[in-house]
Amino acid sequence: MMSPVLGVSFLALVLSGGAWAFAPIGGGASTHVSITGTAVLQKVTDVCRAIAETEGRDFTPTGNSAEELVQACLGPKATGEVSAAKFKSALNEIYIQNGQVDRDFVNSPAHHFNSEAFAEGRRLITDGVASIKANVQSENFQAARETLGRVLHTLQDFYSHSNWVDLGYTEPYANLIRPDLPLENLADVSTPTCSDCVSGGFCSNSILPNILNEKKLTSGYMGIFSAAKPKGKCSHGGAADLTSSEVPRGGISKDERRSDNVALHTAAVTVATTATLQLLHDIRGAAGDNNYLRLMGIARSSVVAFVIDTTGSMKDDILEAKRVVNEIIDSKKGTQDEPSQYILVPFNDPGFGPLIRTTNPDVMKTEIAKLKADGGGDLPEMCLSGLQLALTGAPASSHIYVFTDAVAKDIALKDTIVALIRSTKSTVSFFMTGAGAGARRRRRGVESRAATFETYKDLALASGGQAIGVTKDNLPQATDVIIDSSTSALVTVLQRARNPGKAETFSFLLDESLNNITIYITGKSLTFTLKNPAGVTQKQSETNGKLGTVQTVGNLYRVRLATNKQTGLWEISMNSNQPYTLKVTGQSTIAFIYDFVETFEGPHPGYALISGRPKTGMPAMLLVSVLGRKGPASVKVANVALVTVSGSEVVGGALEDMGNGDFLVTVTKVPAGEFVVLLNGTDVVSSTVFQRQSTTQMSVSKVTIKAVVDRSMEPGKPFTLPFTVMTDATGGSYKISARNDRDFKMNVPGSIAVTTGGNATGELTITVPANTPSGTDVTLTIEAVAPGASDSNYAVLRLSVVTKVTDFTPPQCEVVSVSVVDCPADPAACSSAFWQLSANMTDGVNGTGIARVTHRQGAGNLTHTDLKQTVVAAAFNASCCSLTVELVAVDKAMNVGTCRFSIVRNAGPPSLALSLPLLVCLLVSAFFTTSLRDLLI
């Protein structure tokens, strides 16, 4: 659809005011990303405004940057800074999955509405929408976003690849997202649809007149590997389409703007944008406004995620975790640092879980209060199993805290945990209180325990977290780390590690935007000296010095810089022959997000996300988006480099500035070993230079493993997933392993034979239990290990479990009466008059029943009768300050119906209350009582 290449930045597409694509292959100005971005921004703005109206406040962003939009949406009264990184990351997930349809399903007619595959294409859309709604209902937002990206690609392609706009239609084809309605007037396979284009390229008016006159729906045939097509049929067209050279030659695609199709291309873009908006509107109705915003990443970045050992010796640790949670909840309430989500995973032996996930702080307080220290018996516990649940259940880039005094029994999960850390970019910190454990721990010896605690240290280092060893008595002093990171705009300035330790000086830049700057050092038998740009120094022994305060507990040094910190180049000189880690963090809205990508070819080339480790021997490519305090124009990027955390190698990349803070970075020679991303630039607002660093370590591999998710799973049925292993190294027997976070039964081949420099395909089967709830997401990690364990790589995929939907009919609404005393013409007097609407809602005799009735676009009070009744009576009361209401009914199959009513202010004298005649509105999931133009206003 319209030069479908991968776009990186939501703001670059939409807030800049122009269409933009990451690489405008094909020459068209309108892309899948620009179409999606336009619709998404419109719907996010609508929802934010509706919520603000319901809360009785104005929605007035101070500018058009992501930060200002998010701040206005989350509430201007909340104090503190708020980052837009979660917003941009969520939208990029949608865009990436949208673009990858052109790689993963390049030869699938249904995914592109090619070759008259209308029924198959609609099935992809409606099945996908059912999956999205089920995932959102279960708060599995990442799985929902990935499916949404793919669904939108197929929906948008319909308007470019079919003759819908050639037939003169200017509004979307509602039946594409209404499986209860028939697809009408389709050209059958024996009906010729196009005339021959003698030039062999594209010709205007190539569709046969009788097809246009009879309003027959057709689409172009596309042949990537074959030129065959039914006699007389239209082709898609273009150099990659082999059928376009067969009579009738040419093509009807409107992917690019050409001299022969300017009006049709523009019309296709317009209708595709409206269709996207309608689909988002339907998902909003099923999700509800708050969950819709969470789906789109409009949420405070702070997430409190605890993984807690509940075995018998953990009583003190559990009490401290409870205290920290309560302090965070009570102290952050009403600020931009208030957590957007709380996650709790207990583990014991042999059990672990369940994952408890909530947005309600009172629920979190209740759940953590239930924890009791009990059980265990032997030393190792199921720590990594609990951590796996947290990594797959928490949003990406979360901070997860593990409390334990025992080693991991499930050490075999270590590689899976590393893969999940890299995939989610989450940070994991461990609070290890083994030295103060009870008698059953002491029997096994502290020395043995210290050796196996190295696994926790490795995982902390891989994620950019801390491995903090303290006694149980001193644990309360160490948990300040958790409170430090419970902020909406946490950034990392520097992170390094040395093993073995050595004397070394590290420099880092502090800019004017940074607040609450904290330095964390873990290690033993070390000294350090901190120096600011003016040359003032402070040693580790000075607990209250000129530069800040130093707190020491266990193996952790926590240095909190004074608020009057100097901007510029700072230094910290470390001296130790023991292993140590160093991390500098702060709070700032200047940040960046990134993904490793690779190019793909085909009719619509682009960039695809790399699920595992990048390829050895190839330039590493990154898509980087930079956020500034006042949007992308308020920062200037100087360089982006890959840096080894445990060494001194720094390799800069070549920057291709795409505008609006977005860059394609190509690093020709990738560092050996583990590396992170380092970015330097200038904050235009303060004219100070800044430095930011990613936390998740990455490395390259000669092994590649790929798999494509093409459908959802169904309860009670086996699901087969093909995968491919490729290598640039010596061939042989590659060991295959796979794990899923739901512990569903799987059949996985133990090994695959791969030739030198070749590839091989295998498949695994997952059996979903019949009682699995619809909307469950399953995180699957597949690993391939080279002969002799010389190399390995992984792929992380999210699968959705969706119960087959049989109810596609949305609820109906009957507005019974509207009573109103004439609303005064003067808005200042609106609160003195009121109006009331009464309506009956039903899901019909064969429906699944109404599950939820809400209202939006109106501040008032809604009441309704028992939802179990066949007919639900609803009553809405509001003052004349709120003149419009939209009632929303959602049935148990997540079909959405709405009806809308508006009151007009009366310029004349007040009159008696009136009762309007009966008004019947059919509530549907795609078309609404408002016109399409209303939706675009």
N, C-alpha and C positions, 0 to 999 in steps of 0.2 A: 504493500500500500504506500504510494507516494514517497518514493525514496526511503524505504524503511531501514534506516541505519540507526545504530545505537546512539541515543543522546544521553548525556551525563547529568546535566543540571536542570532541575525543575525551574529555578529562577532564571537561568539563562534562556530557557524556552519561553517563559511566560511573562515574568515581571519586567523583562527588558523591553517588552512591547513589540518584539518581532519574532518571526519563525526562525528556528535554529535547529541544526542537526549536528551531531558530533562530526561526521564526515559526509558532506552533501553529495554522496555518490548518486549519480543519475541526474543531477542538475536541478531537481525540483526544490522549491522553497518550502513545501509543506510535507511533513513527515508524520509517521505514526506518533513520534514523541511530541511534536508540536500540537497535533490534534488532541492527544491524551492530556498534555499539559494544560491546554486551554480549558478543556472541560473540567479537569480536576481543580484548577484554581477557582473556576466559577462555583463549583459545588462546595469546596471548602469554605469559600467566602460566604456563600448562602447559609451554610450550617453555622458558622461562627456568628453571623449576624442574627440568626434565629435564636441561638442560645443566649446571646447578649440581650435580645429583646425579652426573652422569657425571664432572665435574671434582672430585668429592669435597668440595664446599663447600656451605654452607647458602645458601638463597635466602630472605632475610629483609629485605624493604624496610623502611626505617625509618619510612615513612609512605605515604600513598596519593597523593602528588603524582607528576607525570610524571618530574620530576627524580630522585626517590627510587626510582621503579620502574626507570628506565633505569640508574641507578647500581648497583642491586642486580643487575640482569640482566647488565650488562657486567662486573661483578666488583668487590666492595667493596675488594679489595686494591689496585686501581689507584689511584694517587694523583692528586690534581688534581680540578678541577671538570668536570662533564659536562653538556652542554645537552640538553634534551628537545625542542628546536626541530625537529630532523629527524623525530622521532617524531610530533609533532603535525602537521607538514606532510604527512607521508606518509599519515596517516589522513585528513586533510582532503581529499587528492586522491581517496581512495576515496569519501568522503561526497559530494563535489561531483559526481563522475561518476554516483553513485547517484541523486542528486536530479535531475540534468539529463535523465535518461530521460523524466521527465514533461514536459520541454519538447521535446526532440529527437525523441521517438517517441510523442508524445501520441496519435496516431491509428493506432498499430500494435498490433493485437490480440496479436500474438506477444510483444511486449515486456512485456505486462501479463497474459498468459494470459486475455485477454478473448475473448468470442465463440467459446468452445470451441476456441481455437487451441493445442491441447496439443502436437501434434507439432512445430509451428513454434516454440513457446516452448521446448520441450526442446532443439531444435536450437541455439537461441541460447545456451542454458546450456552444452551440451557443447562446441560450437565455441569458446565463450568460455573455458572451462576449459582446453581444449587450447592455446589461444593464451597464456593465463596461464602454464601450465607451460613452454611453449617459451620465452617471454620470460624467465622466472626462470632457466632453464637457461643462457640466454645473458647473464644478469646485466643485462637490460634491465628494471629494476624499475619505473620510472615507467610504461612502457607496460603492464606487468602490473597495476599498481594501478588504472589507469584502466579497463582491461577488467574487473577484479574488481568495481569499483563498479557497472558496468552489469549484470554477470551477477547480482550479489546482488539488485539491484532486481527483476529478472524472477523470480528464484527466490522471493523473499519475497512477491511479488504473487500467486503461485499460491495461497497459503494464505488470502489475503484475498479473492480474486476468484472462486475456485472453491467447490464445496460439499464440499471434503475434510473439514473439521472438522464440517460438518453431518452427514456420514456416520458420525461417531463416532470417526474416526481421531485418535489422540493422538500418533502418531509421524510423521516425515516420509515422503513418498512417494519411496522410494529410486530408483525407475525414472527420475525426472527427471534424475538425474546419472549414470545408467547406460544409455548408448545401446545396450548389448548386451541389455537387457531390454525387453520389449514394454510399451507403454502399454495397460493392460487395462481392459475394461468401460466404454468411453467411450460416452456417449449420442450417437447419430448425429443428423444434422441434421434428420431427420423426426420425432424423438421429442420430444413435449412434455415440459417439465421443471418448469414453474411454474404456479401458480394465480394468478388475478387479485387484485391488492391494490386494493380498491375506493377506498381513501383516496388512492391515487395516490402515496403516499410509500413508506415501508418498512413491511412487515408481517412479523410473526414467522410461522414455519412456512409460508412461501409455496412451498417446494419440494414437488412432488407426492409423496404417500406411496409410490407404486410406485418412484420414483427412489431414495428413501431405502432402501426394503426390498431393492431389487435391487442396491444399492450402485453405481448408475450415476454416473459422474463427469461433471459439467457445469460451466460457468462462465457468468457473466452477459454478455450482449451489451452493447456500449458504442457509442453513436452520437453523435459530436460534431457531425457535419455532416448526418447522415441518421437518421431514425427507423425505418428498415427493419430488420426482424429476422425470422428464420424463425418460422412459426406455433407458438405455444405455448411459446416459449423464454423463459427468465429474462433479465432485464436486470441490468446492473451497478447502476443506481440513482443518484439524486442529480440536482440541478438541471442539471448539464452533460450528462447522458445523455438524448438525445432519445428513445431507444427506451423509456425508462421510462414514457412516457405512452401507449404502445401496449399493448393487451391481449396477454398478461398484464402489467398495470402493476406498478410497484414495483421492487425490486432486492434482490440477495443479497450485495452488497458488505459487507465487514466492515472497511472502511478506518477508520471512526470508531467510537467507543464510543457506542451509542445505547441508549435504554431497551428497544428490541425485540431487542437482540443482545449484551447485556453478556457472557454466557457464551461465545458464539461468537467475539466479538472477542478476548476474553482467550485462548481456545484457539488462535485463528489466530496471535496474537502469540507464544505459547509454542512452537508447532510451527515457525513461521518462524525463531525464534531457534535452535532445535535444528537445523533444516535448514542454516542459515548456519554453525553450528558444524561440522557434518559436512563441508560443502564446504571450509571452511578446514582441517579435519583432513586431507582428501585432498590439498590443495595442499601442506600441510606435509610430507606423506609424499613427494610427488614432489620437492619442493625440498630437503629436508633441513633440519635445525633451524637451522643458521647462516644459510643463504640465506633461510629463512622470516623470520627476525628482520630481515634486511636488507630484505626486501620490506616489512615493517611499519615500517621506519624506526628500528629499534633498532640503532643504530650510532653510533660516535663521529663527530662532525661534521667533524673535520679530514680533508681530502682533499688530497693532493699531486698537482697537475696541471701538467705542464710541456709547453710547445709550443716546440720548439727548431729553429732554423735550423742545418742541417748543411752549408751550403755552405763552400767552401774556406777562407774567412777566419775561421771560427768556432771554431777549435781551442781557444783560451783560454776562450771562453764555455762550450763543452761541458765542459771540465775543471772549471769552476766549478760548473756545474749538477750534475755528478757529485758534487762535494764536498758541496754543500748537501744533496742527496738522502741521501747516506751519513750526514751529521751528523744530519739529522732522524730517520732510521731508528734510529740508534744511541742518540741522546739521549732520544728520546721512548718508547722501548720500555718496556712495563710501566706506562705512565701513561695517564690518560684523554685525553692529547693525542696518543697514538699514532694515526697516520692509519688510517682505516678503509678507504682505497682509494688506489691509486697509478695515475696516468694519465700516459702519455707519448705525444706526437704529434710526430714529426720532420717537417720540411718542407725542400724543396730547390727546384730549378727544373729541369725542370717538374714533378717529382713531389712528393707529400706523403703523409704517413701511413706505415704504418697506425696506427690507434688501438690502443695497448697499454694494457690495463686489468687490474689485478690487486689482490688483497688480500694477496698474499705479498710482504713486503719484500725477500726474497732475489731474487725474480723481477724486481722493479723495479731492484735493484742490477745484476743481470745484463744487463737490457735497456738501461739507460742506459750501461753500460760498453761496449756494442757500437757506440755512436754514434761516427762518424768524420767529420771535416770534409773534404768532397770535393765537387767539381762546382760548379755555378753558372755563372759566366762573364760574365753581364751583371748589372746592378745589382739590378733588382727580383726578388723571390722570391715564392713561393706562401704567404705568411704567413697571410692571412685564410682560405685553404682549410684549413690546419692548425688554425687557431683554431676554425673551424666544426666540425671533427671533435671537438675538445675540449669545446666548449659542448654539443653534442648527446650526447656520450658520458659526460660527468661528471654526477654528481648535481646537482640544483638547489642553488643557493646555495653553489657551490664557489668556491674561489680559484684562478685560473688564471694562470700566469706564462709570458710569452712572451720568449724570448731571440732577439734578431736584431740585425744591423748593417746591414740593407738595408730599403728601402722595399718596399711591397706591389705586386706585379705584378697581383694579382687584386683591384684596388680596387673593381671592380663589386660585390663581395660586401659592401661596407660596410653597406648598409641591411639586408641579411640578418643580419649580425652584430649590429647594434643590436636587431633584432627578437628574436634568440635571447637576447641579454643581458637584455632586458626580460622575456622569457618564463621564463627560468631563474633570474633574479635572481642570477646569478653575477657575481663580481668579476674583472676582467681587469687585470693589471698588466704593463707592458712594461719590459724592460731593454734599452735601446738603446745600443749601443756603436759607432755609426756613425763618430764622430769618430776612432776609433782603427783604422779598417778598413785593409785591405791596399791594394795598388796598384790593383787593379781597381776598388775603391771610389773611390779618390782621383781617378781619371780623370773621374768624373761630377761631382765637386765637393761639398764639404760644404754649401755654401749651398743647392743644389738638394735635397740629402738632408734638410736641416733643414725645408724647406718641406713636403715630402711626409711627414715624420714627424708632421705635424699630425694625420693620420688616426689614428695610434696614440694621440695625446693625446686626441682626441675620443672614441675608444672607451673609453679608461681613465676619462675623466670621466663618460661615460654609465653606466658600471658601478660607479663608486665606487672604482676602482683608482688606481694610480699610473703615470705615464709618466716613467721614470727614465732620464736621459741621462748616461752615464758613459764613461770610457775603459776599454779592456779591462784595463789595469793596476789600475784602481780598482774593477772589478766585484765582487771579493770583499767589499769594504766595504759595498756596497749590498745584497747578498743577505740581510742580516739581516732585511729586510722579510719574506722568505719564512718564516724561522724564527719571527718574531713571530706570523704569522697561522696557523701550524700548531698550532692549539689548538682544543679542543672547544667552547669557550664564548666565541668572539670576538664582540664587539659594537661597533657604531659609536656614538659619543656625538655627534659633530659632523662635518659635511663641508660645505665651502664652496669656491667658485672665483671668481676675479675676472679678467676679460679685457676691457679692459686693467686692470692693477693700480691700486690706489689705497690711500691710507692709511685703515685701518679697524680698529676694535676688535671682536672677536668674544668672546662670553661662552658658557660651557658649564658644566653641572652635573656634579660628580663625587660619586658616592654611596659609601657604605661597602663595598658588595659588589664594587666594581671593583678589580681587580689588574692588574699588568703594563700600566699605562697608558702609551701611546706616542702622540706627536704627530708627524705626517708633514707636511712642507711641501715642495712642489716649486716651483721658480722661480729666477730669476736677479736679481741686483742688488737684493736685498731685505734688510731688517732686521726684527727682531721682538723684542717684549718680553713675557714671560710673567709673570702675576701671580696669586698664590694668594689665597684668601679673607682671609688675615691681612694682605695688602698686600705680602708679600715678592715681589721681582721677580728676573728673570734674563733677560739678553740673549742673542742668538744667538752672540755672541762668547765667552761663558763656557762652555767645554766641560765643566767640572765645577763647577756652581753649587749654590746652596742648594736649588733645586727639582728638579734632575736633571742628566742628562748630555746634551750636544749633540754629535751626530756629523754631519759634513758630508762629502758625497761627490757629485761632479758637481752636478746641480741639486737634490739631495735633502738636506733637513735632517731628521734623526731625533732627536727629543727623548724620552728615556726618563725618566719621572718617578720620583723617589725613592719607596721603599716606604712611607715615613711621610707620604705625601701627605695634605693636609687635605681633608675633604669640604666641599661647598658650591660657591659660584659662583666660577669661575676666569675670567680674561680673557687674551686674547692680542692684542696690538696689532701689526698688520702695516703695513709701509710699503714700497711699491714701485710704480713705474709700469710694470712688466713683468707679464705674466700669472703668476698663482700659484694653487696649490691648497692647501687646509688640511684635514687629517683627524685626528680624535682617536679612538683606539680603546682598548679594554681587554678584560679577561676577566671575565665575570660570567654567572651563570645567569639574571639578570633580562633578559629579551629580549621581542621580539614578532614575530609573523608576520602577514602581511596578504595580501589579494587584492582586486582591484577586481571588483565584481560588478554585475549588473543584474537587475531583477525580470522574471519572466515570468508570464503568466496561463495559464488553462486549468482543467481539473477539479481539478488539484492545483497551485496557484500556488507559486512559490518564488523562489530566487535562483540565478543561473547565473554561472559564471566568465566574465569578459571576456578573450578570448584576446589581443586587440590593445590599442590605445589606447582609453581611455574616450571617450564621445561629447561633442563640443562643445555648449555651450548647455544641458546637462542637469546636475543635481546629480551629483557623483561619490559613489559608495557604496563603502565598504570593509568587509570583514569582518576584524576584528582580534582576535587571540588573544594575551594577555599571559601570560608565564611568570614565576613568582616563585621565590625560593630554596626555599620550602617549599610550593610549589603556588600556585594562583591566589589563595587567601585571604591570602597574604603580600604582596600588592601592592595599591595603590589608584591607579587611573588618574585623573589630573586633566584632561588634554585631549589630543586628537589633532589635528594640523594638517598641511596641505600647505605646503611651504616651497620657494621657488625657491633652487636651489644657487648660481646666478650672480647673484642679486639679493637683495633684502631683504624680499620679500613673504611674509607668513605669514598663512594663512587657516585659521582654526579650524573644526572640524566639530562637528555636533551628535551627542552620544553617546547611544546607546540601550544601557544596561547589560543584558546578557542573563544576568548572573551568571557566576560561576566564571572571571572574567578575560576574558570574551568580549563584544565590542561590535560593534554596527552603527554605523558612522560615516557621516554624510551631510554632505558639503561642498557648500553651495549655489552658491558662486561659486569656481570653480576658477582658480588662478593661471594667467596667461599664460606660455607658455614651459615649460621643463623644471622639474619639481618632484620632491621626495621626501617621505616621511612622517616626521613628528616626533612623538614621544610623550613626555609628561611624567607623572610620578606619584610615589608615595611607597613606599619599601621599608619595610613594616611591621616587619620583623625588626630594622632598625637605626634606624627613624624618620628616615631621611634621604631627601631628594628625589632622584629620578633622571631622567635624560634619555637617550633612545635615538633613533636615526635610521636609517632605511633607507638603502641605498646606491644602489639602481638608480633612475635618473632616468626620469620618465614625463611624457607630455604628452597633450593631448586632440586629437581629430580630428573633422571633419564627415563623414568617410568611414568606413564600416563594412564589413567583409568577414567572412562567416560560412560555415563548412562543417562538416558533421557526419560523423564516421567511424562507419559502421554495420556494418562487417565487417572481417575481416582480409584480407590479400592472399595470393595463392597463387603459388609459384614457376612461372615460365614463362607466366603469364597476365597480360593487361592488366587494370588496375584503374582504373575510372572514378570520379571524385569530383566531384559537383556543388558549386558554390559560388555565393553571392549577394553582390553588391556594392550597398550602399545609400549614399545621400548626402543631406545636408541643405543642400548647396550647389548651385551652378549645375551643370546637367547637361552632358553631352558625352561624348567618347570617353575612357574611363578605361583607362590602360595597365595591363596585367596581366603580372606576372612570377611565376615560381615556381621554387624550388630545393629539392633534397633532398640530404641529407648522404651518400647512398650513390652519387650520380651515376648513378642509374637514368635511363634514357631517358624523357622526358616529352613529351607534346604539350599545349601550353598556348596558349590564344587570346591573340593579341597585345594585343587591346583589347576592351572591352565598352562599348556605348552605354547610358548611364544618363540618364534624364530628370531634370530639376530636382526635387529632393525625392523622387525615386523610387528604384526598385531594378531590377536586372537579374540574370539567372542565366546562368552559364556552366558549363563542365565541363572538367576536365583529365584526362589519361590517363597513368598510370605503368605502364611495362612492367617487370616483375620478372624478372631473368634466371633461367633454369631451374635454375642451380646455386646459387641463394641458400639458405643454411642456414635451416632452420626456427627461429624465435625471433628472427630479425633484426628490429630495429626501424628504422623510417625516419622521420626528422624532416623534415617538409614545411613550407616557409614560402611562403605566397602573399601577394603584395603588390599593392595597387591604388593607382595614382597618378592624381590628378585632372588635368584639362586644365591645361596650363601648369605642371605640377609644383607647384601651389599648395598641395596637401595630399596626404596618403597615409595608409594604414593597412595592417595586416598580420594574418594569422592563422597561428598555429603549431600544427601537428597532429602527433601521433605515430601512425604506422601500423605494424602488425605483419605480418610475413611468416610464414605457418604452412603447413607441408606438410599435405595432407589426411590425416587419421588414418583408418586402416582396422582397426586392432587396438584393440578396446575391452574385451577380456577381461583382467582382472587375473590376476596369478600365483596359483598355489595353493601351499599349504604343508602338509606332512605332518610332524607332530611324531613322531619315531620312538621316542625314549626320553628319560626324565628320570631321572638318577641323583643321589641325595642322601643324605648322612649327616644324620640329624635335626638341624635347626638348633636351637641352644640357646635356651631360653626367655629367658635373660638377654641383652638386646641388647649389653651390654658385652662379651660373649664371642663375638660374631658372627664375628669375623675368624678364629676357630679352625676353622670348618667351611665346607665348600664344596659346590656342586652344579653339575651340568652338564646341558645340554639339547642334544639332537641333532635336526635337522630336515632334511627334503628339500624343495627348492623347485623349481618348474617353471613355465614359461610356456606349456606345451602345445605340441602339434605345429605348430599354425598361428599361434602367437604370434610376436612380434618378438624374443623372447629377453630374459632378465633382464639388466639393465644395472647394477644396484647392489643390494647387500644390506647393510643396516645394522641397528643395534639402538638402541633408546632406552628411556627409563624403566628404566634399570638400569645399574649400574656393574660392568663385567666385561669379559671378552675374547671377541671374536667372530672366528672364522675360518671360511673357506668354500673350497670347491674352485673350479676354473676356471669362470668365468661363461659360457664358451662351451659348456659341457656342457649337455645337455638337462635333466638333473637336477643341481641344485646342492646339495651337502651342506653344511650349516652346523652349527657347534658353538659353543655359548655356555657360558663358565665364569665363575662368580662366587662370592664368599663369601656367607655367610648375612647379611652386612650389607646386601646388595641382594637383595630377595626377589622382585622382579618384573622381567620383561623383555618387551619387545615387539619382535619381529623385523619388519623392513620390507623388502619386495622391490619394486623398481621396474623395470618392463620398458622397452624402448627407445621405446615409445609413451607413456611416462610414466603408465601405469596403475599403481596402487599397491595392494599387498596387505600385510596385517599379520596376525600372530598373537601372542597374548599368553599368558604363563604366569606363575603366582604360586606361590611356596613358602610353606607355613604353618609358623610356628614350632611346635616340639613342646615341650609342657610336661613331658612324661615323660622317662624315661631315654633316652640315645642308642640308636639301633637300627642295623642293617646297612643298607648302601646298597640301594635298591630300584629296580626298573625298571618304569615305568608302562606300561600297555597302549597300543597304537597309538591315536593321536588325530589325526584329520584335520580341518584347518581350511581352509575356502575363504576365500581372501583377496580382498577386494573393495575397490573404490575409495571406496565411500561407507558401506557397513555393515561393521562390524567385530565381532570376537568379544566385545568388551566391549558391554554394553548401552548404550542411549541414556542411561540414568540415570548410568552410569559416566562418560560423556563430559561430563556437566554438573556432576559433583562437583568 
